[in-house]
């Protein structure tokens, strides 16, 4: 409709590999099975179940009102699990067709299954490798130990230059400069996640002085994802010829990741660690909508009116999604309303959604899409026609 605001609704239809042999007996990644409240199947939580909720909610509002009162563009991609390769280019080429006033998506988990949740962006991600390649073959540890450099020992020191044994970041360039006050207030207002079947939180892990929520939603983390040196299954009393660590930085808005490899190599030199090559991968940018933005309050009010309790508002997701394409390239305020839970086993065997969360998500999204037409000035800052009272 001409003169009406536009909402861009996003989801992704691709999934992780099935790993069918690893699923519990009677469950399959390729066939939906229902056990109590749980709906088992690959994509049930990430992401087919979630964007299906949003589309059904749009249909419900149109069915009752006969129209939305605004325009909707739906973008479903099929490459998110592989890093959304090509999405940026597609958006650039079709920027006019995708022009909008607001972005709404559903992905990732709620804070916990019982907590309706908003998040406003995502941490960025940058993968990097530390490689120590000393020689063409392994050497007897008795004859050569103490005479030649051990790549695995050098690698351990290199890892410790970036993150210590308590998960605390040691290199200043990997740390945020500060937590902005609106972000700190939003994170401090989050409830403690309920027990959702996941592991217990290690409260003494990570940056001292921060709560577990602050470490996930307002700070950076450096993780070791994989290590390679020798053969742990069959060690052969030999000094390995090479060693490699696959690392990852998850980072919040305000972290400068430009010239990453050069900065990392400088840190190693300053600590006297030699012979380590740093290979940095292409980063996925960090994004975050201001928690004080009017549209955030509109979403909070809508959800509270629907379910009778205030939603948890995360300034950004702890994980990483292609939000920069929408927030930066299309310059949109981005609001994500997830319909999954932390114990969903997304990316793992026995992935499942909870029917109770999906049903509540359907109510939430129907209310959100209704209220956008009922109170457009709160969502879009416009004075477009108001289609009618909320039913």
Phi and psi in degrees as a GROMACS rama.xvg file:
@    title "Ramachandran Plot"
@    xaxis  label "Phi"
@    yaxis  label "Psi"
@TYPE xy
-66.6157  140.278  UNK-2
81.7758  -0.589397  UNK-3
-102.616  150.093  UNK-4
-67.9536  165.544  UNK-5
-127.281  137.355  UNK-6
-109.814  130.643  UNK-7
-98.2102  117.178  UNK-8
-105.322  131.622  UNK-9
-125.536  148.846  UNK-10
-159.676  174.388  UNK-11
-134.471  138.037  UNK-12
-99.1556  -7.46401  UNK-13
-83.2991  163.341  UNK-14
-135.194  170.509  UNK-15
-73.6324  167.668  UNK-16
-57.2299  149.877  UNK-17
-72.3857  -41.441  UNK-18
50.0434  51.9526  UNK-19
-58.8719  -33.9814  UNK-20
-67.4819  -17.4022  UNK-21
-93.4909  -4.92647  UNK-22
-77.5798  154.762  UNK-23
-64.7535  156.666  UNK-24
-56.992  132.908  UNK-25
88.0135  -2.56767  UNK-26
-117.079  150.342  UNK-27
-143.051  145.843  UNK-28
-68.4554  -20.5129  UNK-29
-104.156  -2.31567  UNK-30
-133.35  125.359  UNK-31
-69.1844  128.394  UNK-32
-128.259  146.441  UNK-33
-115.703  125.105  UNK-34
-131.528  101.207  UNK-35
62.8764  -121.309  UNK-36
-87.5454  -8.54416  UNK-37
-95.8095  135.446  UNK-38
-111.427  105.974  UNK-39
-91.5126  135.415  UNK-40
160.332  148.228  UNK-41
-67.5917  125.509  UNK-42
94.6023  -6.41747  UNK-43
-61.4133  -37.2  UNK-44
-102.073  -31.6815  UNK-45
-136.226  90.9777  UNK-46
-137.177  5.04553  UNK-47
-62.0974  -39.6933  UNK-48
-62.6402  -36.8932  UNK-49
-73.1919  -49.9361  UNK-50
-73.8405  -21.1323  UNK-51
-64.0162  -39.5128  UNK-52
-56.9124  -46.6557  UNK-53
-63.618  -41.9203  UNK-54
-66.9045  -39.0727  UNK-55
-65.7171  -36.3477  UNK-56
-64.9234  -41.8447  UNK-57
-59.5564  -43.7781  UNK-58
-62.4693  -37.2988  UNK-59
-65.7117  -41.4982  UNK-60
-65.3937  -44.2606  UNK-61
-62.4956  -38.1314  UNK-62
-63.8789  -33.4576  UNK-63
-86.4583  -46.8908  UNK-64
-87.7056  -26.3063  UNK-65
89.7683  -13.1054  UNK-66
-164.178  167.69  UNK-67
-92.8802  -38.0956  UNK-68
94.9735  4.57794  UNK-69
-157.854  168.848  UNK-70
-92.6473  151.209  UNK-71
-130.347  131.014  UNK-72
-113.246  128.734  UNK-73
-107.897  126.332  UNK-74
-120.815  114.391  UNK-75
-114.868  118.398  UNK-76
-102.38  164.42  UNK-77
-123.728  28.3401  UNK-78
-139.479  15.3282  UNK-79
-63.2888  -39.544  UNK-80
-69.8098  -14.078  UNK-81
-104.679  16.817  UNK-82
95.7714  14.5398  UNK-83
54.4909  41.7067  UNK-84
-60.7283  126.391  UNK-85
91.5359  -14.3706  UNK-86
-62.3896  -43.8399  UNK-87
-59.2564  -42.3942  UNK-88
-66.9196  -41.3724  UNK-89
-61.8054  -44.3642  UNK-90
-64.5427  -38.7209  UNK-91
-64.6065  -43.0375  UNK-92
-68.9357  -29.3856  UNK-93
-116.988  32.5169  UNK-94
-58.281  -36.9012  UNK-95
-65.3729  -42.3696  UNK-96
-68.639  -27.2744  UNK-97
-100.063  4.6657  UNK-98
-58.3034  135.833  UNK-99
-153.386  178.842  UNK-100
-109.929  -17.3449  UNK-101
-156.379  143.468  UNK-102
-110.211  134.244  UNK-103
-129.076  128.656  UNK-104
-141.239  163.9  UNK-105
-136.38  115.541  UNK-106
-162.507  169.076  UNK-107
68.7792  178.48  UNK-108
-96.5006  157.795  UNK-109
-63.8697  168.685  UNK-110
-58.6489  -42.9663  UNK-111
-154.814  172.212  UNK-112
-60.5158  -29.7961  UNK-113
-89.902  -4.24098  UNK-114
-111.163  103.051  UNK-115
-53.3934  138.629  UNK-116
-137.039  143.92  UNK-117
-117.092  141.878  UNK-118
-134.335  154.157  UNK-119
-117.54  13.2359  UNK-120
164.75  -157.872  UNK-121
-152.42  154.291  UNK-122
-64.9839  150.092  UNK-123
-79.5665  169.013  UNK-124
-139.328  135.365  UNK-125
-137.415  116.138  UNK-126
-87.6703  145.316  UNK-127
-149.831  157.472  UNK-128
-121.214  143.441  UNK-129
-111.395  120.845  UNK-130
-124.304  128.845  UNK-131
-120.022  110.382  UNK-132
-121.117  101.144  UNK-133
-96.1759  -39.5286  UNK-134
-159.251  176.716  UNK-135
-82.1888  -19.8703  UNK-136
-148.98  164.754  UNK-137
-71.8197  157.393  UNK-138
-127.547  142.951  UNK-139
-54.4647  127.457  UNK-140
-71.9963  -23.4113  UNK-141
-78.9252  -44.0375  UNK-142
-76.0455  -28.2322  UNK-143
-116.417  -11.8093  UNK-144
-60.1463  128.214  UNK-145
91.3949  -9.83892  UNK-146
-109.185  -23.032  UNK-147
-131.806  157.052  UNK-148
-69.2167  139.35  UNK-149
-100.294  111.842  UNK-150
-56.6902  -35.9037  UNK-151
-67.5473  -37.9229  UNK-152
-67.3164  -42.554  UNK-153
-61.9098  -41.4613  UNK-154
-63.0964  -41.6334  UNK-155
-59.6625  -41.7035  UNK-156
-65.3615  -38.4198  UNK-157
-64.6389  -43.3941  UNK-158
-59.165  -43.4532  UNK-159
-65.3638  -17.1567  UNK-160
-73.2369  -20.9922  UNK-161
-105.202  -34.4286  UNK-162
-149.678  137.09  UNK-163
-93.0541  -176.233  UNK-164
-71.1726  -3.10413  UNK-165
-110.144  11.0519  UNK-166
78.5774  14.2141  UNK-167
-90.2283  129.651  UNK-168
-68.5792  129.587  UNK-169
-102.526  -24.9287  UNK-170
-90.9549  122.545  UNK-171
-59.5501  -34.3626  UNK-172
-69.6025  -13.16  UNK-173
-91.8388  -2.16491  UNK-174
-102.979  143.793  UNK-175
-65.2302  152.138  UNK-176
-71.3766  -35.5823  UNK-177
-167.912  168.139  UNK-178
-102.227  116.657  UNK-179
-58.1283  146.383  UNK-180
-56.3488  -45.9493  UNK-181
-61.2948  -34.2875  UNK-182
-70.1433  -44.0351  UNK-183
-60.9644  -43.0129  UNK-184
-63.2057  -42.2943  UNK-185
-63.8555  -42.5992  UNK-186
-69.9569  -39.6556  UNK-187
-66.2871  -22.9248  UNK-188
-80.9162  -11.0155  UNK-189
-68.7959  138.369  UNK-190
-71.3471  159.818  UNK-191
-66.9764  130.01  UNK-192
-57.9939  140.041  UNK-193
-72.4987  160.315  UNK-194
-64.0481  113.405  UNK-195
-118  23.3109  UNK-196
85.2625  -0.224419  UNK-197
-88.2985  -178.694  UNK-198
-70.8633  158.736  UNK-199
-68.218  145.608  UNK-200
-76.1742  132.489  UNK-201
-86.3687  97.4952  UNK-202
-71.5884  -19.8043  UNK-203
-98.3289  15.945  UNK-204
-99.6241  139.269  UNK-205
93.4239  -168.269  UNK-206
-57.3774  122.565  UNK-207
-62.4983  146.142  UNK-208
85.5334  -4.60676  UNK-209
-109.895  147.402  UNK-210
-76.3763  162.474  UNK-211
-55.4309  -39.0872  UNK-212
-64.1312  -41.2138  UNK-213
-63.9949  -36.9579  UNK-214
-66.5569  -31.878  UNK-215
-85.1098  -42.2417  UNK-216
-102.56  -11.4336  UNK-217
-134.497  4.94968  UNK-218
-136.454  173.251  UNK-219
-98.0915  155.964  UNK-220
-134.373  145.731  UNK-221
-115.518  122.253  UNK-222
-120.625  144.626  UNK-223
-93.637  116.23  UNK-224
-93.1419  -31.3403  UNK-225
-160.782  149.686  UNK-226
-129.932  145.608  UNK-227
-141.568  115.92  UNK-228
-166.137  123.366  UNK-229
62.1464  -155.537  UNK-230
-133.389  93.9904  UNK-231
-58.1776  -29.6229  UNK-232
-70.5986  -32.1061  UNK-233
-140.007  71.1862  UNK-234
-63.6337  142.866  UNK-235
-121.236  31.37  UNK-236
51.1143  44.0589  UNK-237
-134.862  148.387  UNK-238
-78.6002  121.956  UNK-239
-65.5628  150.192  UNK-240
-75.9052  -26.896  UNK-241
-150.077  163.549  UNK-242
-148.39  149.235  UNK-243
-146.275  139.196  UNK-244
-122.538  134.638  UNK-245
-100.37  118.821  UNK-246
-117.046  166.493  UNK-247
-148.942  134.917  UNK-248
-105.412  121.266  UNK-249
-99.9994  127.567  UNK-250
-138.948  151.43  UNK-251
-96.2713  168.614  UNK-252
-54.7175  138.24  UNK-253
101.92  -8.11305  UNK-254
-87.8415  126.967  UNK-255
-90.5487  109.091  UNK-256
-104.626  11.6834  UNK-257
-67.5158  149.791  UNK-258
50.7245  42.5241  UNK-259
-59.8023  -49.1302  UNK-260
-61.0539  -41.6796  UNK-261
-64.1174  -40.7053  UNK-262
-65.8803  -41.1037  UNK-263
-65.9784  -42.2036  UNK-264
-64.6845  -33.8621  UNK-265
-63.8578  -41.6956  UNK-266
-59.2831  -44.0785  UNK-267
-64.2699  -42.6039  UNK-268
-61.6902  -43.3398  UNK-269
-63.2037  -25.852  UNK-270
-95.4834  6.60436  UNK-271
73.1695  21.6588  UNK-272
-97.0727  117.285  UNK-273
-109.935  158.677  UNK-274
78.5389  18.1588  UNK-275
-107.748  124.739  UNK-276
-96.0444  132.692  UNK-277
-105.89  125.267  UNK-278
-117.102  113.366  UNK-279
-97.801  136.87  UNK-280
-89.204  172.236  UNK-281
-70.1353  127.72  UNK-282
-79.3159  152.632  UNK-283
-100.681  121.291  UNK-284
-64.8446  153.474  UNK-285
-86.0461  145.16  UNK-286
-140.25  154.767  UNK-287
-164.387  122.024  UNK-288
-78.2904  141.697  UNK-289
-57.6063  122.75  UNK-290
-59.0544  -18.3067  UNK-291
-88.7814  2.19165  UNK-292
-61.3747  139.794  UNK-293
-54.9384  -35.742  UNK-294
-66.4196  -27.9431  UNK-295
-66.1705  -44.2322  UNK-296
-64.4057  -37.8137  UNK-297
-60.385  -42.2538  UNK-298
-67.5982  -41.1776  UNK-299
-58.2496  -47.0645  UNK-300
-63.5445  -43.9699  UNK-301
-60.3785  -47.6876  UNK-302
-64.9173  -42.264  UNK-303
-62.3552  -38.7772  UNK-304
-64.7764  -33.9001  UNK-305
-76.7173  -47.1488  UNK-306
-107.933  -6.60198  UNK-307
78.7953  16.7304  UNK-308
-151.617  148.947  UNK-309
-70.0795  139.315  UNK-310
-78.4864  156.008  UNK-311
-77.1855  134.88  UNK-312
-114.764  109.424  UNK-313
-94.8494  125.647  UNK-314
-57.2226  -33.2431  UNK-315
-156.826  155.528  UNK-316
-67.8346  145.967  UNK-317
-68.0406  -30.1458  UNK-318
-83.9998  -163.965  UNK-319
-132.766  129.264  UNK-320
-134.489  166.439  UNK-321
-78.312  45.0427  UNK-322
-67.234  -26.6227  UNK-323
-60.8861  -29.9028  UNK-324
-58.8461  -37.9379  UNK-325
-91.1038  -41.3244  UNK-326
-73.7263  -39.896  UNK-327
-96.3691  -52.1486  UNK-328
-67.9787  -45.8698  UNK-329
-94.3413  -5.30441  UNK-330
56.6029  49.5443  UNK-331
-109.036  144.263  UNK-332
-67.7743  131.298  UNK-333
-115.275  123.992  UNK-334
-125.362  121.353  UNK-335
-110.16  134.242  UNK-336
-126.028  95.6843  UNK-337
-77.603  151.944  UNK-338
-125.229  31.2969  UNK-339
-125.618  -177.238  UNK-340
-138.757  158.436  UNK-341
-60.4657  -25.388  UNK-342
-92.0032  22.069  UNK-343
-75.509  -12.2118  UNK-344
62.7177  29.3226  UNK-345
-58.7673  143.578  UNK-346
70.9955  5.77287  UNK-347
-134.08  169.355  UNK-348
-59.0403  151.72  UNK-349
64.7418  33.188  UNK-350
-56.8588  138.577  UNK-351
-154.312  148.953  UNK-352
-102.549  160.514  UNK-353
-103.558  125.361  UNK-354
-58.3747  -37.3557  UNK-355
-63.5882  -39.0209  UNK-356
-70.3204  -40.7757  UNK-357
-64.3862  -41.3604  UNK-358
-63.3007  -44.5936  UNK-359
-66.1396  -36.6168  UNK-360
-61.1705  -38.1334  UNK-361
-63.4733  -41.9986  UNK-362
-63.4624  -44.1832  UNK-363
-60.8008  -47.722  UNK-364
-70.9227  -34.5609  UNK-365
-61.8169  -40.3856  UNK-366
-65.414  -42.3898  UNK-367
-61.485  -49.4861  UNK-368
-69.2638  -29.0005  UNK-369
-68.732  -46.7185  UNK-370
-67.5746  -27.2214  UNK-371
-61.7793  -35.9654  UNK-372
-80.8654  -30.3406  UNK-373
-78.563  -38.4943  UNK-374
-130.481  62.3958  UNK-375
-62.5141  -30.5257  UNK-376
-64.2981  -26.8403  UNK-377
-77.6871  -29.052  UNK-378
-93.6337  -36.2889  UNK-379
-118.498  -10.8636  UNK-380
69.029  31.4993  UNK-381
-120.33  172.39  UNK-382
-116.213  37.4466  UNK-383
-65.7751  162.846  UNK-384
-59.7984  143.028  UNK-385
-96.629  118.377  UNK-386
-71.16  -20.5539  UNK-387
150.834  171.844  UNK-388
-70.9074  151.632  UNK-389
-72.2517  132.542  UNK-390
